[in-house]
């Protein structure tokens, strides 16, 4: 209805980026005062990288905004606000609708409510959070798709089918650098802080006082085991951890005498600051450079496909700008946009005959061209595809995204593809 301008998603994400930053800092200001709000604001951008997420134009910015609302209404509920629980239900519903990874947070919330013996509230939270996921799954099945989103089946570990498979996943995750860098230090410092601060209190009292940090820790372990923990995927957790940092920092400031809890509070806050700065130093160049070049490549590829292959079936390694700006039928080789591929990868995790599968599928779909990142599919390109040309991308820090290879799916498509590439390069690429 409004067209396919790239400014629409940019505007939406910038709006939610500003709202996230404002409401998060305002919440800290109301809870802890001006100095803590300033401390929070200084750490917010490097820690959660909202500034970059807003420009990239993805759903992660909206997810972070909902996390901020979750903290606001949960705290209001904790101090006895009458309307807070209904508002929290609405937020949890949208969390389940916006990103599937919210299943970790929803599960953690339900679990903590049950531990607190708030069974009715826990049940309602579960219904509110899981209902959009279940509705989507049923609709997808009715439309011939799979119950879980394709991206979840392809990227995550939700398809673990037995205990042995789960043990293998757990070993790999808890020995990974993601766990060692991200979660292990936070877990150790926070665990020791809680143990020494509340060692004389009953478990229920500790649970009431530290409910939000416990929810976020449980969510983090779910994300680690079944999801992705690097680049933008963990940003919703980073903004949640920053709220916890301020809470622990408030305890540190208000405690005059030296104590073991104060020591671990200092370690938690100190590591958070160092980690936030390291995260920005390490990820900013990668995300900024690769995202800019990736967008340029996707935009140019969309122009190429729109001019020469409009209304055709095209094999690609991902959906994105090429589907947004064109009217092509995409056969997604990665599986995010094509149910057949996602189902194959779910049922064949080793992908041992993927090249044969893709060759047969591309032929049945009457695809004429394949435009893919060759590094993603080493040894998996169908043997009947004919390599015709390639685009090289400059300044990429990710070694797995350096080229776009163009293949003719049949021999009869070679002349047209070769002619189209030469003509497009001459007229559309800067010299």
C-alpha positions in Angstrom: 0.0 0.0 0.0 2.8 2.4 0.9 5.3 1.1 -1.6 8.8 -0.5 -1.1 10.9 2.5 0.0 13.8 1.5 2.2 13.1 4.6 4.4 10.1 2.9 6.0 12.0 0.3 8.0 14.7 2.8 8.7 12.1 5.3 10.1 10.4 2.5 12.2 13.7 1.3 13.7 15.0 4.8 14.4 11.7 5.6 16.2 12.0 2.5 18.4 15.7 3.1 19.0 14.9 6.6 20.3 12.0 5.3 22.4 14.1 2.5 23.8 16.9 4.8 24.8 14.5 7.4 26.3 12.3 5.1 28.3 15.2 3.0 29.6 17.1 6.1 30.8 13.9 7.6 32.2 13.1 4.4 34.1 16.6 4.4 35.7 16.2 8.1 36.5 12.9 7.4 38.4 14.3 4.3 40.2 17.8 5.4 41.1 18.3 9.1 40.3 20.1 11.4 37.9 23.7 10.1 38.4 22.7 6.5 37.8 20.6 7.6 34.7 23.7 9.3 33.3 25.9 6.2 34.0 23.2 4.0 32.3 23.0 6.3 29.3 26.7 6.3 28.8 26.9 2.5 28.8 23.6 1.9 26.9 24.9 2.5 23.4 28.2 0.4 23.5 26.6 -2.3 25.7 23.3 -2.9 23.7 24.5 -1.1 20.5 21.1 0.5 19.9 22.5 3.1 17.7 23.7 0.5 15.2 20.6 -1.7 15.5 18.4 1.2 14.7 20.3 1.9 11.5 20.4 -1.7 10.4 16.7 -1.7 10.3 15.9 -5.1 11.9 13.4 -6.4 14.5 16.0 -6.5 17.3 15.4 -2.8 18.0 11.7 -3.4 18.7 12.6 -6.4 20.8 14.8 -4.3 23.0 12.0 -1.7 23.3 9.7 -4.4 24.6 12.3 -5.6 27.1 12.5 -2.1 28.5 8.7 -2.1 28.9 8.9 -5.5 30.5 11.3 -4.1 33.1 9.1 -1.1 33.7 5.9 -3.0 34.3 7.5 -5.8 36.2 8.9 -3.3 38.7 5.5 -1.6 38.9 4.0 -5.0 39.7 6.6 -5.6 42.4 5.6 -2.4 44.2 1.9 -3.2 44.0 0.6 -1.3 41.0 -3.0 -2.5 40.2 -2.7 -2.1 36.4 0.8 -3.4 36.0 0.0 -7.1 35.6 -2.4 -6.5 32.7 0.2 -4.2 31.0 2.8 -6.9 31.6 0.6 -9.5 29.9 0.3 -7.2 26.8 4.0 -6.7 26.7 4.7 -10.5 27.0 2.2 -11.2 24.2 4.0 -8.9 21.9 7.4 -10.3 22.9 6.1 -13.7 21.8 4.8 -12.2 18.5 7.9 -10.2 17.6 10.7 -12.7 18.0 10.7 -16.4 18.6 13.7 -16.1 21.0 11.3 -14.5 23.5 10.2 -18.1 24.3 13.3 -18.2 26.6 12.2 -15.1 28.5 8.5 -16.2 28.7 9.5 -19.6 30.0 11.8 -18.0 32.6 9.0 -15.7 33.7 6.5 -18.5 34.1 9.1 -20.6 36.0 9.9 -17.8 38.5 6.2 -17.1 39.1 5.7 -20.8 39.8 8.6 -20.8 42.2 7.0 -17.8 43.9 3.8 -19.9 44.2 2.0 -17.3 42.0 0.4 -20.1 39.9 -2.4 -18.1 38.4 -0.1 -15.2 37.3 2.4 -17.7 35.9 -0.4 -19.5 33.9 -1.7 -16.2 32.5 1.9 -15.2 31.5 2.4 -18.5 29.7 -0.9 -18.1 27.8 -0.2 -14.5 26.8 3.4 -15.3 25.7 2.9 -18.6 23.9 -0.4 -17.9 22.2 1.1 -15.9 19.3 3.7 -18.6 18.8 1.0 -21.3 18.8 -1.3 -19.3 16.5 1.6 -18.8 14.1 2.4 -22.5 14.2 -1.2 -23.6 13.4 -1.5 -21.0 10.6 1.8 -22.1 9.1 0.8 -25.8 9.2 -2.5 -24.9 7.5 -0.6 -23.0 4.8 1.7 -26.0 4.1 4.6 -24.8 6.2 6.2 -26.0 9.4 5.0 -25.3 13.0 8.2 -23.4 14.0 9.6 -20.5 11.8 12.1 -21.6 9.2 14.8 -19.4 10.8 14.4 -21.3 14.1 14.8 -24.7 12.5 17.8 -23.6 10.3 19.7 -21.5 12.8 18.8 -22.9 16.2 19.0 -26.2 18.1 15.2 -26.7 18.7 15.3 -29.9 16.7 17.3 -31.9 19.3 15.4 -35.2 19.4 17.1 -37.3 22.0 19.1 -37.1 25.2 22.4 -37.9 23.4 21.8 -35.0 21.0 21.1 -32.7 23.9 24.3 -33.7 25.7 26.3 -33.0 22.5 24.7 -29.6 22.2 25.3 -28.8 25.9 28.9 -29.7 25.7 29.5 -27.6 22.7 27.7 -24.6 24.1 29.3 -24.6 27.6 32.8 -25.0 26.0 32.2 -22.3 23.5 33.8 -18.8 23.6 30.3 -17.3 23.7 29.7 -18.9 27.1 33.2 -18.1 28.4 33.1 -14.5 27.3 29.5 -13.6 27.9 27.7 -15.7 30.4 30.2 -17.4 32.7 31.7 -14.2 34.3 28.2 -12.7 34.7 26.9 -15.9 36.3 29.9 -16.3 38.7 30.0 -12.7 39.9 26.2 -12.4 40.3 25.9 -15.8 41.9 28.6 -15.0 44.5 27.1 -11.5 45.1 23.6 -13.0 45.8 25.0 -15.9 47.9 27.0 -13.7 50.3 24.4 -10.9 50.4 21.4 -13.1 51.2 22.9 -16.2 52.8 20.9 -15.7 55.9 17.5 -15.3 54.1 15.1 -17.9 53.0 14.9 -18.8 49.3 11.5 -17.2 48.8 12.8 -13.9 50.1 15.8 -14.0 47.8 13.5 -14.9 44.9 11.2 -11.9 45.5 14.1 -9.5 45.7 16.1 -10.8 42.8 13.4 -12.0 40.5 14.3 -10.0 37.5 18.1 -10.8 37.5 17.2 -14.5 37.9 14.7 -14.3 34.9 17.4 -12.7 32.7 20.0 -15.3 33.7 17.6 -18.1 32.9 16.8 -16.4 29.6 20.4 -16.1 28.8 21.0 -19.9 29.3 18.1 -20.6 27.0 19.5 -18.3 24.4 23.0 -19.9 24.7 21.8 -23.5 24.4 19.1 -23.2 21.7 19.8 -19.9 19.9 22.6 -17.6 18.8 24.6 -15.6 21.2 26.7 -13.3 19.0 26.4 -10.0 17.1 22.9 -8.5 17.3 21.1 -11.6 18.6 22.1 -11.0 22.2 21.4 -7.3 22.3 18.0 -7.7 24.0 19.9 -9.5 26.8 22.6 -6.8 27.0 20.1 -4.0 27.8 18.5 -6.3 30.4 21.9 -6.9 32.0 22.5 -3.2 32.0 19.4 -2.7 34.2 20.9 -5.3 36.6 24.2 -3.5 36.6 22.5 -0.3 37.8 20.6 -2.3 40.5 23.9 -3.8 41.8 25.7 -0.5 41.4 23.0 1.1 43.6 23.7 -1.5 46.3 27.5 -0.8 46.0 27.0 2.9 46.5 24.7 2.6 49.4 26.9 0.1 51.3 29.6 2.0 53.1 31.7 -0.7 54.7 33.7 -3.2 52.7 32.1 -6.7 52.4 32.3 -9.8 50.2 28.9 -8.9 48.5 30.3 -5.5 47.8 33.4 -7.0 46.3 31.4 -9.2 43.9 29.1 -6.3 43.1 32.2 -4.3 42.1 33.5 -7.2 40.0 30.1 -7.6 38.3 29.8 -3.8 37.5 33.5 -3.6 36.5 33.3 -6.6 34.1 30.2 -5.2 32.6 31.8 -1.9 31.8 34.9 -3.6 30.3 32.7 -6.0 28.4 30.5 -3.2 27.0 33.5 -1.3 25.7 35.1 -4.5 24.3 31.8 -5.4 22.6 31.6 -2.1 20.8 35.3 -2.2 19.8 35.0 -5.7 18.4 31.6 -5.8 16.9 31.1 -2.2 15.7 33.6 -2.4 12.7 32.2 -5.8 11.7 28.6 -4.9 11.9 29.0 -1.4 10.4 31.3 -2.4 7.5 29.7 -5.8 6.6 26.1 -4.5 7.0 26.8 -1.5 4.7 28.4 -3.7 2.1 25.8 -6.4 2.4 23.0 -3.9 1.9 24.8 -2.4 -1.1 25.2 -5.9 -2.5 21.6 -6.8 -1.8 20.3 -3.6 -3.3 22.4 -4.0 -6.4 21.4 -7.6 -6.7 17.8 -6.6 -6.4 18.3 -4.1 -9.2 19.9 -6.7 -11.4 17.1 -9.3 -10.7 14.3 -6.8 -11.2 15.7 -5.7 -14.6 16.6 -9.1 -16.0 14.7 -11.7 -14.0 11.4 -10.1 -12.9 8.7 -12.6 -12.2 11.2 -15.5 -12.6 12.2 -18.1 -10.0 15.7 -17.3 -8.6 17.9 -19.4 -6.3 19.5 -17.2 -3.6 21.2 -17.8 -0.2 18.9 -15.6 1.8 15.7 -13.5 1.6 15.9 -9.7 2.1 16.2 -6.8 -0.3 15.9 -9.0 -3.3 12.3 -10.0 -2.3 11.4 -6.5 -1.0 12.3 -4.6 -4.1 11.4 -7.2 -6.8 8.6 -9.4 -7.9 10.6 -12.6 -8.1 10.0 -16.0 -6.7 12.9 -16.8 -4.4 14.1 -20.3 -3.8 16.1 -19.7 -0.6 19.1 -22.1 -0.5 19.7 -21.3 3.2 16.1 -22.2 4.1 14.9 -19.0 5.8 12.3 -18.3 3.1 11.7 -21.7 1.5 9.9 -24.4 3.5 11.2 -27.3 1.4 14.8 -26.4 2.2 14.1 -25.7 5.9 12.4 -29.1 6.2 15.3 -30.9 4.4 17.8 -29.3 6.8 15.7 -30.1 9.8 15.5 -33.8 8.8 19.1 -34.0 7.5 21.4 -32.1 9.8 24.5 -33.5 8.1 23.3 -32.2 4.7 25.2 -35.1 3.1 23.2 -35.0 -0.2 22.3 -31.3 -0.3 23.7 -30.6 -3.7 21.6 -33.4 -5.2 18.5 -32.1 -3.3 19.0 -28.5 -4.5 19.6 -29.6 -8.1 16.4 -31.5 -8.2 14.4 -28.8 -6.3 15.7 -25.9 -8.6 14.8 -27.9 -11.6 11.2 -28.7 -10.3 10.8 -24.9 -9.5 12.0 -24.0 -13.0 14.7 -21.7 -11.7 16.9 -20.0 -14.3 19.6 -18.5 -12.2 21.3 -18.9 -8.8 23.1 -16.0 -7.0 24.7 -17.1 -3.8 27.7 -16.6 -1.5 29.9 -19.5 -2.4 31.6 -19.6 1.1 28.2 -20.6 2.6 27.8 -23.7 0.4 31.3 -25.1 -0.1 30.9 -28.5 -1.8 27.1 -28.2 -1.8 26.5 -26.4 -5.2 24.6 -28.8 -7.6 26.9 -30.2 -10.3 24.5 -29.4 -13.1 24.7 -25.6 -12.3 27.1 -23.7 -14.6 29.3 -20.9 -13.1 29.0 -17.8 -15.2 30.3 -14.9 -13.2 30.9 -13.3 -9.8 30.7 -10.0 -8.0 33.5 -9.3 -5.5 32.7 -7.3 -2.3 35.3 -5.0 -0.8 36.3 -4.4 2.8 34.4 -7.3 4.2 35.6 -8.4 7.6 33.5 -11.6 7.5 35.4 -14.2 5.5 32.2 -16.0 4.7 30.8 -13.1 2.7 33.2 -12.0 0.0 31.7 -12.9 -3.3 28.4 -13.4 -5.1 28.6 -16.2 -7.6 26.2 -16.4 -10.5 25.2 -19.8 -11.9 23.0 -20.7 -14.8 20.8 -23.6 -13.7 20.6 -25.0 -17.3 23.0 -24.6 -20.2 20.4 -22.7 -22.2 20.4 -20.0 -19.6 24.2 -19.3 -20.0 24.1 -16.7 -22.8 21.4 -14.6 -21.3 23.0 -14.5 -17.9 26.4 -13.7 -19.3 25.0 -10.9 -21.4 22.9 -9.5 -18.5 25.9 -9.4 -16.1 28.1 -7.6 -18.6 25.4 -5.1 -19.4 24.5 -4.5 -15.8 28.1 -4.0 -14.7 28.7 -1.5 -17.5 25.6 0.6 -16.7 25.0 0.3 -13.0 28.3 -0.1 -11.2 30.4 3.1 -10.5 33.7 3.5 -12.3 
